[in-house]
Amino acid sequence: MSSSKTKTFTVMIVPKSNEETYNFELSHRFVFWGGVFLIAFFISAVSMVYSLRQTRAQLDSYHALLSENRQQQEHILFLAKQTQSLSEQLASVRDLDTSIRVMMDLDIPAEPVSLSASVGNLAVSSEIRGSTVVQGTSLAATLLRTQQTIEQIRESIPETEDSLKDLENKVLLQRAREMATPSIRPTNGTITSGFGYRRSPFGVSREFHTGVDISAPRGTPAYAAATGTVVMATYSGGYGNVIFIDHGFGFSTVYAHLSRIDVKVGQAVTKGQTIGLVGSTGRSTAPHLHYEVRVNGTAVNPYSYLTGGR
């Protein structure tokens, strides 16, 4: 192919001043491949800019995920520690429940499922603070153990509540029984006649004395030996002015020969409350308090119920 048939382009550069004009020729092939190169360069540049933007967006998303993951890790560790603390508190409540039952000689319920193993497994290991892989594995295991322990706690709470309610009822019942059991001296004085057979103070015959006589000056206060309800407060033959108190749990007490009655039938009285004054009414030879303790309606020796003063 001759050079005369080769297409060319002439490029002319004309300065603003009167300087010499520059011109040069470019072949058609050069212009074609130059254009192709520029187009390819432009496409590559656009593609590179797009890739850079995508990479930056992915990097931002990665940093956001890292931040979220770090927050989740901290939440899991906090949850594990809180669960461990809750398990230890539940175990302490159970130990206290058992200790109180032992001290009060009460029945101890069946041993519940132990949480000690779970508590031990929830200890935060140093591995959690290691590499991402180890950290992820440890956190997953910690989360699983935490969920298992939470489930055990959830199942144990009703058992613990039932045990505590049962303990509360038994403590209240035992306290009520203690308050209903005669345990103080009904007046301040000296015992002059005991429980059982004795020579009658009104003759030479023997008689069964159903209580104890406590000598005291007329007007000395007489006290309720236990909490209860007055079922009789009146004058009654040889008893003179007498008070009967029903304490519940099979216990009742009698206070006779009073010079004055300070309570009425149906009145609730508390242990140590003044209910009357010592006197010598009824079948009596001198001021004293005739005191009886009855268990299920049968008079018993009051000595074992006279533990001290008011």
Number of C-alpha atoms within 10 A of each C-alpha: 5 5 7 7 7 10 11 16 12 9 11 11 10 12 10 7 7 7 8 9 11 10 10 10 11 12 12 13 12 12 13 11 11 12 12 12 12 12 12 12 12 12 12 12 12 12 12 12 12 12 12 12 12 12 12 12 12 12 12 12 12 12 12 12 12 12 12 12 13 12 12 13 18 13 12 17 20 13 18 26 17 14 21 23 14 16 21 15 12 17 17 12 14 17 12 13 18 20 14 15 17 12 8 12 9 15 11 14 13 7 8 10 10 13 18 14 9 18 21 10 17 24 13 16 13 9 13 19 13 12 10 10 10 13 17 17 14 19 23 15 14 22 18 14 18 24 15 13 24 19 11 16 19 11 12 16 12 11 13 18 11 11 18 17 12 13 20 13 12 16 16 12 12 14 12 15 18 14 18 22 24 26 22 18 23 30 25 19 16 11 14 11 14 16 18 13 11 14 12 12 12 9 7 9 9 11 12 11 19 20 24 21 22 21 21 22 16 17 15 21 20 28 22 29 32 28 23 25 20 22 16 18 21 18 17 15 12 13 20 20 24 26 28 20 26 22 27 18 13 14 21 27 26 22 31 33 28 31 21 19 20 12 18 15 14 14 12 15 21 17 20 19 16 19 22 24 25 28 27 21 24 18 14 18 10 14 21 30 35 26 24 24 26 19 14 12 11 12 18 17 17 21 15 10 15 14 12 10 12 16
